[in-house]
């Protein structure tokens, strides 16, 4: 399973919280998406299914990849970025100030952290249920969504394979690709980050 962060937007470059605002890729983001498509066109084992958040910046990142692979894009709103409510369009620093003052990312009017985590876990489980039989599937999503999957792995909510190292929780660059491997040879399923 490849988890791909969308390409750059002007709001990314300016350090603005986008949340579910329908922002589009900027010129660099479009170049990143084309480079990503070129890079993953020859990925082995071949990508057999492509899922994307329905927000424009994710769809615009997925489109060149879909063309390169000859695939349709399955839009899934469940893979959207977290809604930041009235903080959308404001500097990331404002949300960080709130977090430092309160000890929580539950900003007033934003999608509560636990609801967001549950939504992303549901999207991940749905992906495994629908496409776990595929050799390779890809999801184009958002930084907080992908980092939530990694955090759920590090917390043991998404089971790590025995001996697997917990994932790095560093921020993801635009068009970063996180490669997970699924082992269905164990009771249930176990995941690990591939090198």
TARA-V540721 format. One record per pair of residues at least 24 apart in sequence whose ideal C-beta (glycine too) atoms are under 6 Angstrom apart, sorted by the first residue. I is the first residue (numbers start at 1). GAP is how many residues later the second one is. If there is no record, write none. Layout:
i=[I;I]
gap=[GAP;GAP]
This chain:
i=[1;1;2;2;2;3;3;3;4;4;5;5;5;5;5;6;6;6;7;7;7;7;7;8;9;15;15;17;17;17;17;17;17;19;19;19;19;20;20;20;21;22;23;24;25;25;32;32;33;33;34;36;37;37;37;41;45;45;47;47;48;48;49;49;49;50;51;51;52;53;53;53;55;58;61;62;78;78;79;79;79;79;81;81;82;82;82;83;84;85;85;117;120;120;121;124;143;146;146;158;159;160;161;161;164;167]
gap=[136;179;136;175;177;136;143;175;136;173;138;141;167;169;171;51;52;55;25;26;54;167;168;166;48;76;77;67;70;71;73;75;78;62;64;65;69;60;61;63;67;34;34;32;32;35;142;143;28;31;30;139;27;28;31;27;90;91;89;91;86;88;82;85;88;88;25;88;88;26;27;88;25;82;79;78;41;45;44;60;62;66;61;63;29;34;62;28;26;24;25;31;25;28;31;25;29;26;32;33;31;32;29;31;28;26]
